[in-house]
Amino acid sequence: MTSLVHIERAQPWLGTIVKIGVQAEDAETANTAIDAAFAEIALIHRLMSFHEPFSDVSTINRNPASVPIPIHPHTAKVLRLAHEISNASEGIFDVTVAPALVANGLLPQPQQAPDPDNAACWRDLDLQESNLVKNRPLWIDLGGIAKGYAVDVAINTLLQHTTGQCYVNAGGDLRVERGEPQRIALNVPNHPPDQLPIIEVADSSVASSATPAERGAHFDGRSRSPLAQGRFATVMAQRCVIADALTKVALSTSPTRVAVLDKFQATALTFHPAEGWLTLGSRVTPSDAVGLARSRQEPSVC
């Protein structure tokens, strides 16, 4: 049997370092697959970055309400899924929360963009095939979902080029396909460093997020206020775009968050120093999902 070569490369995209690893018959095949995957990630970065002046996101923010705005099919797919998650979560997840992020210094002021209507929300985004219409003046930010989508697109590209294991890790948004499970130690704030919890990821995705104790980085789309601080959440799902978006739902204290996770066949592990660990959703059990790194083979950390 021919042995497979393993190649991993990293590039800066999506506001983080993206690592791509593949097993293939030879180095040329592996590098061709990685090149193609990074090309897709670069495209999604250009389309969905809040900071890029000619991205779809910036174009949407600059345009007035009631004007059809042409958007790329990738952007349309992300916005359709965002709409579905916003509807299921009753607005906890909402890509129109950008004005609150700007007001709190987490994003820069959009250039040449009309002031947003404070009453605008996800329901005011009207997708019409390849066009988007804003029913009110509003700003969007896809930072809470685009990274996971990019991971999925990159994985699909790798699967077309190789037959061995492949994985994409975009700053903790991770998807692994084929091969042996990967052990991932979760870098949990306010948790004993010698007891970092670990999960095993195989043929699935995981995404993690936290609300720092000193500054709110994630906002409830309904109230436009920071989510409760000092919390950590990891979400496991088949697709990374789902895991990425649902971390914001898992970080909330909404009584409907379990139903939302179940709807998308996802499970969340949450941690708070005063509450300890909780498992939300029905996809896995706590014993399947989490253990202590000190009691097992040393895992990767993310």
N, C-alpha and C positions, 0 to 999 in steps of 0.2 A: 504494500500500500504506500502510495506517495505521501510523504509528510507535508504538512502545510506550513507555510511561513507566516509569521505574525509581524505586522507592522502597525505602529501607532504614530500619529502625527498630531500636532496642535497648531492652531491659529487663533488670533484674537478676532472674535466676531460677537455680535449680540450683547455687547457690554461685558463680555467675560472671555475666558479662554475655552475654546471648544477643542476637545480631544476626540479623535476618531481612530478606532482600532479595527483591523480586519485580519482574518486568516484566509489565505488564498494559496493557489497552487504555486505561485511564484511571486517575486517582488514586483515585477512589472504589472501583473494583474491587480495586486493589492494597491499599488500606488495609483493606478488608473481609476480604481473604484474610489479611493480617498479624494483624488482630484475632483471627480464628478460630484461627490457628496459636498465638498467644500464650496463648489460652484453654486450648488443649490442654496446652501446656507448664506453665501454672500448675496444672492438674489433676494432672499427673504429679509436679510438685514437692510438692504437698500429700499425695499418696499415698505417695511413696517417700523423703521426707526423713527422715534419722535424727534431725533436730533438732525436727521438728514433733511436738508431743505427741499429736496425733490422726491421724497418718499411719498407713497400713497397717503400715509398718515398726515404728513405736513400739508399735502394738497387738500385733503378733506378738511383739515382745521382752517386753512386759509379761505376756503370757498364759503359763500353765504348760504343761507338756508334756501330750500326750494329749487336749487340748481342741480341737475343731474351731473354727477362726478364720475368719470370713467375710472375704474379700478382694475387691477390685475386679478386674474382668477385665484391666485393664492390669497390675496387680501380678502376677496369675496368669501372664500371658504372659511377663513378665520373669523370673519364678522358673522357669518351664519352660525357657526358653532358658539361664538360668544353670545349671540342672541338666545340660543337654546339654553345655555347655562344661566344667563341672566333671568330668563323666564322661570327655569326650574328653581333657582335660588331666591326668587322674589326680589331680585335686584342687588343681592349682596355682592355678586360679581357684576361689574358694570364698567365697560371700557370708556364711558363718558365721564369717568371720575377725574379725568386729567386736570380740570380747573383746580380741584382741591390739592392735587400734587404740585401744581405750579404755585398755588398760594402758600404752601408749606415749604417751598424752596427745594422740592425734590425733583422738579423738572423746570427747564427754562421757559420763559414766556414765548409762546409761538409768534413768529414774525409775521406781520401783516395779516393777522387773523382777527376777524370780528369778535368783540366781546361775547362770551357765551351767555346763554340764558340760564339763570340759576335753577330754573325748573326743568331743564332738559335732562333726559335720561336715555337709557338704551332703547326705550320704545320709540324714540324720535329718529332712529336710524332705519331708513326704508331701503332695503336692497331690491334692486330691479335688474335681474340678470347681471350684466356687466357694469351696471351703474349703481351709485349710491346717492340717495337724496336725504338731506338733513331736514327734518320737519321744523326744527328750531336751530338757532345758532348754538353750536356746541363744539367742544374739543374732545378728541379721543386719544387714548394711549393704549397700545397693544402690548406693552411691556409685561403684562401678567399672563400672556397666552402665546405670544409669537415665538418665544424661545422653545417651548415644547413642540410647537408645530414644526419649527425648523429641524428639531431632532428627528421627528417622524419622517419628514421628507428626505433627510439625509440617510436614514436607515433604509427607506424604500429604495433609494438609489444604490446603496451598498448591496442589498439583496439581489438586485438585478445584475450585478457585476461579479459576485463571489458566491461560493458555496459553503464557506466556513463561517465561524462565529464572527459577528460584527457588533460594535457598540459605538454609541455617540454619547459623550458627556459634555453638556454645556453648562458648566458652573453648578453642577448638582442636579440638573435636569438630565436624567440618564435613561437610555433604553438599550437593552441587550437582546439580541436575537441569535438563536442557535448556540450549541455548545454548552459548556458547564455554567452553572450559576456563578455570578460574581458576588462576593461579599463586600458590602458597603457599610462602613462605619459612619453614623450620622453625627455631624459636627453640631451638637446641640448646645446653645448658650445656657449658662447657669447649670451645667451638668458636670458631675465629677469627670475629669478628663481620662482617668484610668478605667472608667466604666461606660465608655461610649457605646450606645446601643448599635446593633448591626442588623441589617436585613440581607436577604439573598435575592438577587434579581436575575431572572432567566425568562426569556421570551415575554418580557413585559417592561414596564416603565416605572420610574419613581421620580418624584420632584419634591423638594423641600423648601420651606420658607419659615421665616421667624419675624416676630414683631419685637424689635429691640426695646429694652426697658427705658432707654433714654430718649427715643425719638420714634414716632410712628411712621413706618414706611409703607404700610398697607391700609387702605381705607375701605370702610363699608360703603358700598355704592348707594345705599338707601339714605343714610344720614349724612354722607360726605364727611364723616368723622373717622379718626384713626381706629383701627381694630384694637382690641384689648392688648396691652403691651406685655412683654415678657413671655410670650407664647411661642411654641415651635410646632410645626406640623409637617409630616411627610405623607404624601399621598401615593398610593400604588394603583396603577391602572394599566390596561393593555396599551393604550396610546399615550405618548408623553404629553400631547397637547391637552388631554383631559386631566392628567395628573397635575400639570402646571397650573391650569386655571382653577382647579378645585382646591389648591392649597389655600386660596383666599377664603373659600367657604369653610374649610376645616379650621382655619384660625379664628373664625367668628364664634360667637356663643349662641348662635341661632338654634332654636329647638328643631328646625327643619333640616339641619345640615346632614344628618344621617340619611334622611330620605333622598337628598340630592346625591350623596355619594352612592347610594344603592341604585338610583336611576341610571347612573353612568358606570355601574359595576366597578366601583372603586372603593378602596379602604384607606382610612387615614389613621396614622399614629400621631397623637398629640401629646405634648409635654408642657407642664407648668410647674414651677418649684413647689407651689402650694397644693397641687392636685396630683402630681406624679404623672404616670403614663395612662392614656386612655386609647382604646381601639374603637374606631367608629366605622360602621359599614360592615357588610357581611361577606366580603370577598375572601378574607383570611381570618384566622384566629390569632390572638396575641402570641401564643406559643409558636406558631408557624412563622410569625413575622419578625419578632424582636428577641434579641439575646444580648449578652454582654461581651464586648470585644475581648476583654481580658480572659474569657473562658474559652476562646476559640482561636483558630489560626488568624494571624494578623491580617485584617482586611484593608482595602483602600478606604480613604476618608473623603467624604464630600458633604 
